[in-house]
Amino acid sequence: MKNQKQITDLIWGVLLTLAGVGVFIRVSFVMPQIIKISSFDSNSSWFIRFSFYLIGIILIGGGIRKIFLNAKYFFKC
């Protein structure tokens, strides 16, 4: 049972990391459309961009942490 939880956590870590990378890739495509929304002024675009990148960093960091914590049981390094 413990081995299955470690495999699940390892897969979850990989998915979190991929989601974080996806956020970084997607922000470059979506930001011009977000800036065009009239309720956002040009001064708040840096805050919106920063927020998206922070979400991406948190996802990647959490995913890498989960990968390292659970991979040591599979790869005796």
DRENDO-1510 file (C-alpha; in Angstrom, 1 decimal, always signed):
<recs>
REC; n; res; u; v; w
REC; 1; MET; +0.0; +0.0; +0.0 .
REC; 2; LYS; +2.8; +2.4; +0.8 .
REC; 3; ASN; +4.5; +1.7; -2.5 .
REC; 4; GLN; +1.3; +2.6; -4.4 .
REC; 5; LYS; +1.1; +5.9; -2.5 .
REC; 6; GLN; +4.6; +6.7; -3.5 .
REC; 7; ILE; +3.9; +6.0; -7.1 .
REC; 8; THR; +0.8; +8.1; -7.0 .
REC; 9; ASP; +2.7; +11.0; -5.4 .
REC; 10; LEU; +5.5; +10.7; -8.0 .
REC; 11; ILE; +3.0; +10.9; -10.8 .
REC; 12; TRP; +1.3; +13.8; -9.1 .
REC; 13; GLY; +4.6; +15.6; -8.8 .
REC; 14; VAL; +5.3; +15.1; -12.6 .
REC; 15; LEU; +1.8; +16.5; -13.4 .
REC; 16; LEU; +2.3; +19.5; -11.1 .
REC; 17; THR; +5.6; +20.3; -12.8 .
REC; 18; LEU; +4.0; +19.9; -16.3 .
REC; 19; ALA; +1.2; +22.2; -15.2 .
REC; 20; GLY; +3.6; +24.8; -14.1 .
REC; 21; VAL; +5.5; +24.7; -17.4 .
REC; 22; GLY; +2.2; +24.9; -19.1 .
REC; 23; VAL; +1.4; +28.1; -17.2 .
REC; 24; PHE; +4.7; +29.7; -18.4 .
REC; 25; ILE; +4.0; +28.7; -22.0 .
REC; 26; ARG; +0.4; +29.8; -21.9 .
REC; 27; VAL; +1.0; +33.2; -20.3 .
REC; 28; SER; +2.9; +34.5; -23.3 .
REC; 29; PHE; -0.1; +33.7; -25.6 .
REC; 30; VAL; -2.9; +34.9; -23.3 .
REC; 31; MET; -1.4; +38.2; -21.9 .
REC; 32; PRO; -2.1; +40.3; -25.0 .
REC; 33; GLN; -5.8; +39.3; -24.8 .
REC; 34; ILE; -6.0; +40.0; -21.1 .
REC; 35; ILE; -4.4; +43.5; -21.6 .
REC; 36; LYS; -7.1; +44.3; -24.2 .
REC; 37; ILE; -9.8; +43.9; -21.6 .
REC; 38; SER; -11.0; +47.4; -20.9 .
REC; 39; SER; -11.3; +47.0; -17.1 .
REC; 40; PHE; -7.6; +46.5; -16.8 .
REC; 41; ASP; -5.4; +49.5; -17.3 .
REC; 42; SER; -1.8; +49.3; -18.6 .
REC; 43; ASN; -0.3; +49.7; -15.2 .
REC; 44; SER; -1.9; +46.6; -13.8 .
REC; 45; SER; -0.5; +44.3; -16.6 .
REC; 46; TRP; +2.7; +43.8; -14.7 .
REC; 47; PHE; +0.8; +42.6; -11.6 .
REC; 48; ILE; -1.3; +40.2; -13.6 .
REC; 49; ARG; +1.8; +38.8; -15.4 .
REC; 50; PHE; +3.7; +38.5; -12.1 .
REC; 51; SER; +0.7; +36.6; -10.5 .
REC; 52; PHE; +0.6; +34.1; -13.4 .
REC; 53; TYR; +4.4; +33.5; -13.2 .
REC; 54; LEU; +4.2; +33.1; -9.5 .
REC; 55; ILE; +1.5; +30.4; -9.9 .
REC; 56; GLY; +3.8; +28.7; -12.4 .
REC; 57; ILE; +6.8; +28.9; -10.0 .
REC; 58; ILE; +4.8; +27.5; -7.1 .
REC; 59; LEU; +3.5; +24.6; -9.3 .
REC; 60; ILE; +6.9; +23.7; -10.6 .
REC; 61; GLY; +8.5; +24.0; -7.1 .
REC; 62; GLY; +5.8; +21.8; -5.5 .
REC; 63; GLY; +6.1; +19.2; -8.3 .
REC; 64; ILE; +9.9; +19.0; -8.2 .
REC; 65; ARG; +9.7; +18.7; -4.4 .
REC; 66; LYS; +7.3; +15.8; -4.7 .
REC; 67; ILE; +9.4; +14.1; -7.3 .
REC; 68; PHE; +12.5; +14.3; -5.2 .
REC; 69; LEU; +10.8; +13.1; -2.1 .
REC; 70; ASN; +9.3; +10.1; -3.7 .
REC; 71; ALA; +11.9; +9.2; -6.4 .
REC; 72; LYS; +14.5; +8.3; -3.7 .
REC; 73; TYR; +12.4; +5.2; -3.0 .
REC; 74; PHE; +12.6; +4.0; -6.6 .
REC; 75; PHE; +16.2; +5.1; -7.4 .
REC; 76; LYS; +18.6; +4.4; -4.7 .
REC; 77; CYS; +20.9; +7.4; -5.2 .
</recs>
